C-alpha cells in the first residue's frame, strides 16, 4: 500500500479532493431502493458505485476490465 501511495494512487487523490458523500442524498433519492421487506440481497453502496463509474470513465475502462480490477484489488 505504501508503494502505491508513493506512486500516486488515484483513489487516494480522489478521497482528498472530492467529498463523494455530498452526492449521497441525490443518489439515494434517484435510486429509491425498496425497504428490503421482501428480502433479497442488500444493494451495493450508491456512493461506492458512483466512484466506480467516475474512475471507469476517467480511465476509459470497459465494464469487463473494471470488474476484473475491482475483484483483483
HELIX and SHEET records of a PDB file:
HELIX    1   1 UNK A    2  UNK A    7  1                                   6    
HELIX    2   2 UNK A   10  UNK A   17  1                                   8    
HELIX    3   3 UNK A   20  UNK A   23  5                                   4    
HELIX    4   4 UNK A   24  UNK A   31  1                                   8    
HELIX    5   5 UNK A   46  UNK A   58  1                                  13    
HELIX    6   6 UNK A   63  UNK A   72  1                                  10    
END                                                                             
